[in-house]
Amino acid sequence: MSVLVYIDQSNDGKLKKASFEAVSYAAKTAELMGGQEVIALAIGAADAAELSQLGAYGATKVLKVNDAAFHSFDAGAFAKIVSEAAESVGADVLVISYNSTGKALAPRVAVRLKAGIVAGAIDVPSVNDKFTVRKSVFSGKAFADYTLHSSKKVIALNPNSYGSKKSEGSAAVEDFATSVGADAVKVKVLEVSKASDSIPLPEAELVVSAGRGLKGPENWGMIEELADLLGAATACSRPVADVDWRPHHEHVGQTGLTIRPNLYIAIGISGAIQHLAGVNNSKVIVVINTDPEAPFFKAADYGIVGDAFEVVPKIIEAVKELKK
């Protein structure tokens, strides 16, 4: 028996941060289950040298499918390959990151394997008497414990909820001979345009975000400067994206991206429930707003009541002093 973990990667074969976290989570789960083997499955262009690094995070073996037909993600075809690999290695538990890829992949795999699924897990399972997994519910306002009674189980892990734990070692990399053919791929990617050279929001550990309190797109320079000094990604509220002050790929909230960074700095954002739904699982939230009654302060770990145009430049100067 084993724990199988799906490795998420970009079209050019670069492993995503979520993959290392998923392997670390799978390794801890396998340990709790009595020391089962952790096997990773990579579908895409990643080479053996890069995949072998997963051994430092707990994988004992990596199965690789490097057919050019599968270099771009297709949920239907990939679900068939993951299910086939799970049957091949006798996996009882499958771990998949609950990001944009995982949200399409995990439920399909669960259906094919007739497995119970927990979507959005935030902690390792309890396996003492029953197999119970905790997830956040009601837009992060509460937790729920789900007990899976099925023989096979799929855990979709929320990004940035567990963290990657690196040690020493490397994993053996083997080709996996899938019976899934190129004709199973129904999605064809014609072009990939990267938004920028900045840190992708779903993978960012530090995020500086701003809203309508900035009064206009011309004032975003100080937000970008602070983010650059901190090594953070930039984000925005929906109204800002809707009026084209910022690109839509920076929109976080219920109708945008859901993120879970270690630090989320919200500047000039009131904190409507729709925005909070996308960010309230951040480990630390800092709010800067002129309105002391802004809803965001109730969710904040630290708050500054003040004008962003006065507060942010002072923070920038303070950070520069610390970096000298």
C-alpha positions as CSV (number, residue, x, y, z in Angstrom):
1,M,0.0,0.0,0.0
2,S,1.2,3.6,-0.6
3,V,0.3,7.2,-0.7
4,L,0.3,8.7,-4.2
5,V,0.8,12.5,-4.7
6,Y,0.2,14.3,-7.9
7,I,3.0,16.7,-8.9
8,D,1.8,20.0,-10.3
9,Q,4.1,21.7,-12.9
10,S,4.0,24.5,-15.4
11,N,3.9,23.9,-19.2
12,D,7.7,24.3,-19.3
13,G,8.3,21.6,-16.8
14,K,9.0,23.7,-13.7
15,L,7.7,22.3,-10.5
16,K,5.3,24.5,-8.6
17,K,5.7,25.4,-4.9
18,A,2.4,23.5,-4.3
19,S,4.1,20.3,-5.4
20,F,6.7,20.4,-2.7
21,E,4.0,21.1,-0.1
22,A,1.9,18.3,-1.3
23,V,4.8,15.8,-1.1
24,S,5.6,17.0,2.5
25,Y,2.0,16.5,3.4
26,A,1.8,13.1,1.8
27,A,5.0,12.0,3.7
28,K,3.5,13.0,7.0
29,T,0.3,11.2,6.2
30,A,2.2,8.1,5.2
31,E,4.1,8.3,8.5
32,L,0.8,8.5,10.5
33,M,-0.5,5.5,8.5
34,G,2.3,3.3,9.6
35,G,5.1,4.3,7.3
36,Q,3.6,3.7,3.9
37,E,5.6,4.4,0.8
38,V,5.2,7.9,-0.8
39,I,5.1,7.8,-4.6
40,A,4.9,10.9,-6.7
41,L,3.3,11.1,-10.2
42,A,4.5,13.8,-12.6
43,I,2.8,14.4,-15.9
44,G,4.6,16.9,-18.1
45,A,7.9,18.1,-19.2
46,A,9.9,18.1,-15.9
47,D,13.2,16.3,-16.3
48,A,14.5,13.4,-14.0
49,A,17.1,15.6,-12.3
50,E,14.4,18.0,-11.1
51,L,11.9,15.3,-10.1
52,S,14.5,13.5,-8.1
53,Q,14.6,16.5,-5.7
54,L,11.2,15.4,-4.4
55,G,13.0,12.8,-2.4
56,A,14.2,15.6,0.0
57,Y,10.5,16.2,0.8
58,G,9.6,12.6,1.4
59,A,9.0,10.9,-1.9
60,T,10.6,7.5,-2.3
61,K,9.9,7.2,-6.0
62,V,8.6,9.4,-8.8
63,L,6.6,8.0,-11.7
64,K,7.1,10.2,-14.8
65,V,4.9,10.6,-17.9
66,N,6.8,12.8,-20.3
67,D,4.8,12.4,-23.5
68,A,4.6,15.6,-25.5
69,A,0.8,15.1,-25.7
70,F,0.5,15.7,-22.0
71,H,2.7,18.7,-21.6
72,S,-0.4,20.9,-21.3
73,F,-3.0,20.2,-18.6
74,D,-6.2,18.4,-19.6
75,A,-8.3,17.5,-16.6
76,G,-10.0,14.5,-18.3
77,A,-6.9,12.9,-19.7
78,F,-4.9,13.5,-16.5
79,A,-7.6,12.1,-14.3
80,K,-7.3,8.8,-16.3
81,I,-3.6,8.7,-15.9
82,V,-3.7,9.5,-12.1
83,S,-6.3,6.9,-11.6
84,E,-4.4,4.3,-13.6
85,A,-1.2,5.1,-11.5
86,A,-3.1,4.8,-8.3
87,E,-4.4,1.3,-9.2
88,S,-0.9,0.3,-10.4
89,V,0.9,1.1,-7.1
90,G,-2.0,0.2,-4.8
91,A,-2.5,3.6,-3.4
92,D,-5.0,4.0,-0.6
93,V,-4.6,7.8,-0.3
94,L,-4.1,10.3,-3.1
95,V,-2.9,13.9,-2.3
96,I,-3.5,16.6,-4.9
97,S,-3.0,20.4,-4.4
98,Y,-6.3,22.2,-4.3
99,N,-5.3,25.0,-6.7
100,S,-6.8,25.7,-10.1
101,T,-5.5,22.5,-11.5
102,G,-6.4,20.4,-8.5
103,K,-10.0,21.7,-8.4
104,A,-10.5,20.2,-11.9
105,L,-8.5,17.0,-11.3
106,A,-9.3,15.8,-7.7
107,P,-13.1,15.3,-8.2
108,R,-12.6,13.5,-11.5
109,V,-10.0,11.1,-9.9
110,A,-12.3,10.5,-6.9
111,V,-15.2,9.5,-9.2
112,R,-13.0,7.2,-11.3
113,L,-11.7,5.4,-8.1
114,K,-15.0,5.6,-6.2
115,A,-13.1,7.3,-3.5
116,G,-14.2,9.7,-0.7
117,I,-12.8,13.2,-1.1
118,V,-12.0,16.1,1.1
119,A,-11.6,19.3,-1.0
120,G,-9.6,22.0,0.7
121,A,-7.9,20.1,3.5
122,I,-5.8,22.2,5.9
123,D,-4.2,19.7,8.2
124,V,-2.9,16.1,8.1
125,P,-5.5,13.4,8.8
126,S,-6.2,11.8,12.1
127,V,-5.9,8.1,11.7
128,N,-6.3,6.7,15.2
129,D,-9.7,5.2,15.0
130,K,-11.2,6.7,11.8
131,F,-9.7,8.6,8.9
132,T,-10.6,12.2,9.6
133,V,-9.5,15.3,7.7
134,R,-10.0,18.9,8.7
135,K,-11.0,21.7,6.2
136,S,-12.2,25.2,6.5
137,V,-15.8,26.0,5.8
138,F,-18.1,29.1,5.5
139,S,-15.5,31.1,3.7
140,G,-12.9,30.3,6.4
141,K,-15.1,31.3,9.4
142,A,-15.2,27.7,10.8
143,F,-13.6,24.3,10.6
144,A,-15.2,21.0,9.8
145,D,-13.9,17.5,10.3
146,Y,-14.7,15.0,7.6
147,T,-14.5,11.2,8.2
148,L,-13.8,9.1,5.1
149,H,-15.1,5.5,5.2
150,S,-14.2,4.6,1.6
151,S,-11.3,2.2,0.9
152,K,-9.6,4.8,-1.3
153,K,-9.4,8.5,-0.3
154,V,-8.5,11.7,-2.2
155,I,-7.2,14.7,-0.2
156,A,-7.1,18.0,-2.0
157,L,-4.7,20.2,0.1
158,N,-5.2,23.9,0.3
159,P,-2.0,25.7,-0.8
160,N,0.1,27.3,1.9
161,S,-1.8,25.4,4.6
162,Y,0.8,22.9,5.5
163,G,4.2,24.1,4.2
164,S,7.0,22.2,2.6
165,K,9.5,20.4,4.8
166,K,12.8,19.7,3.2
167,S,15.5,17.3,4.4
168,E,18.1,15.3,2.6
169,G,17.8,12.6,-0.1
170,S,16.7,12.0,-3.6
171,A,14.0,9.9,-5.2
172,A,14.3,7.3,-7.9
173,V,12.6,8.4,-11.1
174,E,10.9,5.9,-13.3
175,D,8.9,6.2,-16.5
176,F,5.2,5.2,-16.1
177,A,3.8,3.4,-19.1
178,T,0.2,4.7,-19.3
179,S,-2.4,3.2,-21.5
180,V,-4.0,6.6,-22.0
181,G,-3.3,7.8,-25.5
182,A,-2.9,11.2,-27.0
183,D,-6.4,11.0,-28.4
184,A,-7.7,11.4,-24.8
185,V,-6.5,15.0,-24.8
186,K,-9.4,17.3,-25.7
187,V,-7.8,20.6,-24.8
188,K,-5.2,22.2,-27.0
189,V,-3.1,25.1,-25.7
190,L,-2.3,27.5,-28.5
191,E,-0.4,30.1,-26.5
192,V,0.8,30.7,-23.0
193,S,1.2,34.4,-22.0
194,K,2.8,35.0,-18.6
195,A,1.2,37.9,-16.8
196,S,4.6,39.2,-15.6
197,D,7.9,38.2,-14.1
198,S,6.5,38.7,-10.6
199,I,5.7,36.0,-8.1
200,P,2.5,34.2,-9.0
201,L,-0.2,35.1,-6.4
202,P,-1.2,31.5,-5.5
203,E,2.4,30.7,-4.7
204,A,3.3,34.0,-2.9
205,E,4.1,33.9,0.8
206,L,4.0,37.7,1.1
207,V,1.3,39.8,-0.6
208,V,0.7,43.5,-0.7
209,S,-2.8,44.4,-1.8
210,A,-4.7,47.7,-2.3
211,G,-8.2,48.9,-3.1
212,R,-10.1,52.0,-4.0
213,G,-8.5,53.9,-1.1
214,L,-5.6,54.4,-3.5
215,K,-7.9,56.8,-5.5
216,G,-6.4,55.9,-8.9
217,P,-4.0,53.7,-10.9
218,E,-1.3,56.5,-10.9
219,N,-0.8,55.9,-7.1
220,W,0.2,52.3,-7.3
221,G,3.9,53.0,-7.5
222,M,4.2,52.9,-3.7
223,I,2.4,49.6,-3.6
224,E,4.8,48.1,-6.1
225,E,7.8,49.6,-4.3
226,L,6.8,48.1,-1.0
227,A,6.1,44.7,-2.6
228,D,9.5,44.8,-4.3
229,L,11.3,45.6,-1.1
230,L,9.5,42.8,0.7
231,G,9.8,40.3,-2.1
232,A,6.0,40.1,-2.2
233,A,3.4,39.8,-4.9
234,T,0.9,42.5,-5.5
235,A,-2.9,42.0,-5.4
236,C,-6.1,44.1,-5.5
237,S,-9.8,44.1,-4.7
238,R,-12.5,43.5,-7.3
239,P,-13.6,47.1,-7.8
240,V,-10.0,48.0,-8.7
241,A,-9.8,45.3,-11.3
242,D,-13.3,46.1,-12.6
243,V,-12.3,49.7,-13.5
244,D,-9.0,48.5,-15.0
245,W,-6.8,50.2,-12.4
246,R,-5.0,46.8,-12.1
247,P,-5.0,43.6,-14.2
248,H,-7.7,41.0,-13.4
249,H,-5.1,38.3,-12.5
250,E,-4.3,40.3,-9.4
251,H,-8.0,40.3,-8.1
252,V,-8.3,38.3,-4.9
253,G,-11.6,37.5,-3.2
254,Q,-14.7,35.2,-3.6
255,T,-14.9,35.9,-7.4
256,G,-11.1,36.1,-7.9
257,L,-8.2,34.1,-6.5
258,T,-8.2,32.5,-3.1
259,I,-4.8,32.9,-1.4
260,R,-3.2,31.9,1.8
261,P,0.1,33.8,2.2
262,N,2.1,34.0,5.4
263,L,1.5,37.8,5.4
264,Y,-1.3,39.8,3.7
265,I,-1.1,43.6,3.8
266,A,-4.4,45.2,2.8
267,I,-4.1,48.9,2.0
268,G,-7.2,51.0,1.4
269,I,-9.5,48.0,1.3
270,S,-12.7,48.1,3.4
271,G,-12.9,44.3,3.8
272,A,-16.3,43.3,2.4
273,I,-17.2,39.7,3.0
274,Q,-16.5,38.8,-0.7
275,H,-12.9,40.0,-0.4
276,L,-12.4,38.4,3.0
277,A,-13.5,35.0,1.6
278,G,-10.4,35.0,-0.6
279,V,-7.8,36.1,2.0
280,N,-9.0,35.3,5.5
281,N,-6.9,32.1,5.7
282,S,-3.7,34.2,5.5
283,K,-1.5,33.5,8.6
284,V,-1.1,37.2,9.4
285,I,-3.2,40.1,8.1
286,V,-2.2,43.7,8.4
287,V,-4.8,46.4,7.5
288,I,-4.2,50.1,6.7
289,N,-7.3,52.2,6.4
290,T,-8.6,55.7,7.3
291,D,-11.9,54.3,8.5
292,P,-11.6,52.8,12.1
293,E,-14.9,51.0,11.5
294,A,-13.8,49.2,8.3
295,P,-14.9,45.6,8.5
296,F,-11.3,44.4,7.7
297,F,-10.1,45.5,11.1
298,K,-12.2,42.7,12.7
299,A,-10.2,40.1,10.7
300,A,-6.8,41.8,11.1
301,D,-4.0,40.7,13.3
302,Y,-2.5,44.2,13.1
303,G,-4.2,47.4,12.1
304,I,-3.2,51.0,11.3
305,V,-5.8,53.7,11.2
306,G,-4.3,56.3,8.9
307,D,-4.0,57.7,5.4
308,A,-2.2,55.2,3.1
309,F,-0.4,58.1,1.4
310,E,1.2,58.9,4.8
311,V,1.6,55.5,6.3
312,V,2.9,53.5,3.3
313,P,5.9,55.8,2.5
314,K,6.9,55.6,6.2
315,I,6.8,51.8,6.0
316,I,8.9,51.9,2.9
317,E,11.5,54.0,4.5
318,A,11.5,51.7,7.6
319,V,12.0,48.7,5.4
320,K,14.9,50.4,3.5
321,E,16.6,51.2,6.9
322,L,16.3,47.5,8.0
323,K,17.7,46.3,4.7
324,K,20.8,48.5,4.9
